[in-house]
């Protein structure tokens, strides 16, 4: 009974997620029309008069630094230093999935779906703000990218729920075997591995 109810909730959740995705796409299209820009070959192009208005909103670097809080300036090197471990993580996980996922026949995760660097094209940002946006976009994109790869890996090797819930488990964990259910783990692990074969680059079932 509990599993039947859980499956019903999961089905409703999937339907709501699909509805949410469609609504978010509609909102994005509305925003493109409202702010007068288009995506052409992966690049954003604003109308000329809008781009001109954006330039007037840009704060010069000198004024930006002059008005910055001293705490922000002092902690900036700490933030920027994180780029090195994230570059290493990016490289390591990319190599890992290209080697292991091919062997396991798990569909590869497309990195460009998660790592999106486009905010530095906004002309109302100065060079420092653009650099900050690149760092933020890259780091958060890598976190999403690694989360997708690690989630697929966990479903392949250890699809067992934890004894207690974590605040934001990845999407794959909902279908894992219950903690302590040895029979289900043994009987379902191959099916869960086979389910991975049907995933697209974003983790959705094809």
N, C-alpha and C positions, 0 to 999 in steps of 0.2 A: 504493500500500500504506500509506504513512504517513498519508495523508488518511483512508483507510478506518478505520484504527485510531483516529485522532483522533476521527472521527465516532462510533465505538462508545463511546469514553470519554465524549464529550459527552452521548450518549444516556443512559449510566449515571449521569452527573452530574446530568442533569435529573431522572431518576427518584429519585435520592437526595435532591435538593433538595425534590422534592414530598413525599417521605417525611418529611424533616426538618421541613418546614412543617406537616404534619399532626401530627407528634409535638409540636412546639412549641405548637400550638393545644391539644392534649390536656393538656400540662403547665400551660398558662395556666389552663385550666378547673379543673384540680386545685388550683392555687394560689388561685383565687377561692373554692373551697369551703373550703380549709384556713384562709385568712385571713378568711373570712366577709365577702366583699363581692360586689356585683353591679354590672354595667354597665346603667344605665337611661338611655336617650336620650343616650348618650355621656358620662354622668357616673357616677362611682363612688359607690356607697352601701354603707357598712359597717353591720353590725348595731349596734344602739345600745350594747350592752355592750362591744363591741370599740372603738367610737369613744371611749367613756369611758376605757378602758385606755390608748388612744393619748395622750389628754390628759395623763395622768400621766407619760408618757415624754418630754414636751416640755421642753427646756431653755430657761429664760428668756434673753432677749437680753443682759441684763447679765452673767449667768454665762457665756454663750456667748462674749462679747467678752473678758471677764476671763481666760478660759482659752485664748483663741486665741493662736497663735504670732504674734509681731510681724511676721514675714516675710509671713504670710497677710494681715494687715491692710494692710501697705504695698503689696502687689502687687494688692490688690482693685481699686483704681481702673484699673489697667492692663487687668485682665480685663474690667471693666464697660465700658471705653471701646470694646471690640471690637463692642459691640452696634450702633454706628452704621454701620461698614462692612458688617456683615451685613444690616442693614435695607436699605441701599442695594443690596446684592447681591440680596436677596430681591425688591425692587421691580423691579430691572433685568431679572432673569431671568424673572420672571413676565410682564412686558410683552413681553419677547422671545418667549417661547413662544406667547403669545396672538396676536402678530402673525405671526411666521414659521411656527410649526407649522400654523396655519390655512391659510397659503398653500401649504406643502409637503404638506398633508393628513396630517401626523403626529398621531396621537392626543395630546391634551393630558395632561400629568402632573397628577394631582390632588394639590395641595399638602397637604391635610389628611391624606393617607395617610402622609406623611413627617414633618410638623411636628406633634408630639403634645405638648400641654401639659396634664398632669394631676397631676403630683407635688405641685403647690402646694396641692392639696386635702387632703393628708395632715395631720391635726391634730397629729401628734407632731413636726412641724417648726415651728420658730419663724419669724418673718417674714424674717429674714436667710437662713435655710436655704431657705425657699420661693422667695425672690427668686433665689437661686443656682440652684435647680432649674429655674426658668423660663428663666434665661439659658442653662444647659447644654442643656436640652431644645430650645430654639429654635435655637441655633447648630448643634447636631449634626443636628437635623431639616432645617435649611436646607442643610447639606452633603450630606445624602442626596438632597434634592429637586433641588439643582443638579447633582449627579452623574448622576441619572437623565436630566435634560434635556440635559446636555452629552453623555452617552453616545448618546442618540438623534440628536443633532446630528452627532456624529462618524460614526455609521453612515450618515447621509444624505450627508455631504459628503466624508468622507475615511476610508472603511473599509479602512485598510491597517494591518497589524500593524507594530509597531516592530521595529527590528533586534535589540533586546534586550528582555527582559521587565522590566516594572516590578513592584514587590512585590504590588500588589493591583489589577490592571486591572478595569475595569467589565465587566459581563456581556456586553455587545454585542461586545467586541473578539475574542471567541473565533471568531466567524464572519467576521472581516475577511479580506481577501486577504493573502497572504504578502508580506513586504517584498521588493521586487525583482521580483515576478511581475506584469509589466505587462499580460500577456494576461488573467490572471484579474481584475485590477482593472477593465479595460475591459468584460469580458464579464459580470461579476457585480454591478457597482455598481447597476444598475437593479433586479435581484432583491433586493438588500439594502435598497434603498429601499422596494420593495413589501412586504418583510417587516415594516417598521415599521407598516404600515397595520393589521396584525393584533394590535397590542399593546393591552393594557388599561392602566388608570391606573397600575398598579404595575410595568409593564414585562414582564408575562407574556403569552405568546401566547394569543389567544382561540380 
